[in-house]
């Protein structure tokens, strides 16, 4: 308890001393905590391979950043665990600006390109202030009949950190 | 003193600008698949016995290699499939036998398409394995892809042969 109080005290002093901002720790939340996909086939199922690439888009696939403020930058990174088949590659892309106050913003770069989700954290997007309902889409590549029939699972973690 | 201030600032910054995480579980389901088809728009094959003009020569039937087997197979780890052929309706004319020869995989498919034998296989009313140990594979679709089938009707006993028309159906099954 004493430790928590002292951290709070130091934070308050630091913010007052080194900037004009109030204390913040941005938080991240997802519209959906699970994604499931079942790929189809190229043309007729008989003699065909599975569709090698699958895009997952849904109105519930969103990211929201809260507890931020106008002079607080944040950065979202994404990482997965190593349980999934190595032939499969996962990607994520931001597809909307989300909703936020006029003085909030998101760096444009993440709209243009898919970010591959690997076991090493990758920067996904940066912004300022609170933004909600930022639409995202996932893409999976490497799907084939030549993989064993199975359910392939992976845990994806989005992290947000405040940056000075 | 400045050095200490800097360290304190970094420590405070770390404590203040914390990290928040959100997890999502991803699931891709690839179900078992076993589909098969015989490729050719008209899969009726006719065998007409013709006799040479030379008296005393044997009756012959032309062979047919217009048909192809296309399939897709996706199996769980350690599982394999076979393809069988059997006569499921009608009977061969008495005194004849139907032989099937497969020519191994052609076309643009990939995977583990199984193995077959180059020896002609006798097709009867009982299921006979014609391709075995198929794993995860697809043959591509249509004529020219998959296994080519060559049917030959052979006479085994002239004494029982009678003139007439006979129809049979052959069913291919992937299991």
Interface residues (C-beta under 8 A of the other chain):
Chain A: X7 X10 X11 X13 X14 X15 X18 X23 X24 X25 X26 X27 X28 X29 X30 X32 X33 X34 X35 X36 X37 X38 X39 X41 X43 X44 X45 X46 X47 X48 X49 X50 X54 X63 X67 X80 X84 X88 X90 X138 X140 X143 X144 X145 X146 X147 X148 X149 X150 X151 X152 X153 X154 X155 X156 X157 X158 X159 X160 X161 X162 X163 X164
Chain B: X8 X9 X11 X12 X13 X15 X16 X17 X18 X19 X20 X21 X22 X23 X24 X25 X26 X27 X28 X29 X30 X31 X32 X33 X35 X36 X37 X39 X70 X71 X72 X73 X74 X75 X76 X77 X109 X110 X111 X112 X136 X137 X138 X139 X140 X141 X142 X145 X146
